[in-house]
Amino acid sequence: MMLTAKIKKAITAHANAEYPREACGVIVNKEYIPCKNIAADSAQFEIDPWDLVGAAKEGEIRAYVHSHPDGNVLPSMPDRVQMNLHGLPWVITNGIDVALHKPDGYQAPLLGREYHHGLMDCYTLIKDYYQRELGITLGDYQRDDLWWESADSKPLYIDNFRAEGFIEVDNIQEHDLILCRLGRTAHVNHALVFIGDGKLKSEPTEDVIGDTLVLHHPYNRESLREIYGEQWQRRAAMIIRHKSLIK
């Protein structure tokens, strides 16, 4: 797909009009169609679904577009993840330059990945770990940010772990999940993967001291390994094991 001078001009004009909020849109039939950004955070973008429906009526969506106000035109980690999920090019502008990026098979690392709720969060890490390390595919679930703070929300971990093939156990071994209550919560809301010596087979990992390590993705922080010590043990609600790992 070629970015014509006309398309570039329309994209940068929209980005500058929306500044400092991120602008977003799509390219259809060699035309740029501006869309509404409905993201709560002005430094992120979420295209209004109604705008996508309207754009699709005009023809095939060829690329997604958004801006990086005061930034560069390189894709961020969440940009690269979403680009590969959608399977379409992404066009990024900073209001001056415009660049087109194509899907390249990128996957966010298990260690050191950024936090973006619903895309790269606690449960996404669990899904990716089980797929990459064990070849086990887990389902996905719609989840609003901070769902765990409301008693009216469904307890997603407790409601669904059996359907995903897990059972509760009273000891711990490699690959088990430790379901925890963390912070201000009405529900079990966080999961740790017990990885023992801390090594991963799907990506390079530095050696660390200890054989009781867990992997997890804290809210608004990067994913990391930690010792499964007293503080985590106090927060633990249950240990669950996938049925395929039961000896």
Secondary structure, DSSP 4 states (H G I P E B T S, - for coil): ----HHHHHHHHHHHHHHTTSPPEEEEETTEEEEE-B--SSTTS--B-HHHHHHHHHHS-EEEEEEE-TTS-SS--HHHHHHHHHHTS-EEEE-SS-EEEE--------SSSPPPBTTTBSHHHHHHHHHHHHH----------TTGGG-TTS--HHHHHTTTTTEEEESS--TT-EEEE--SS-SS--EEEEEEET---SSS-----S-S-EEEE--TTS--EEEE--HHHHHHEEEEEEEGGG--
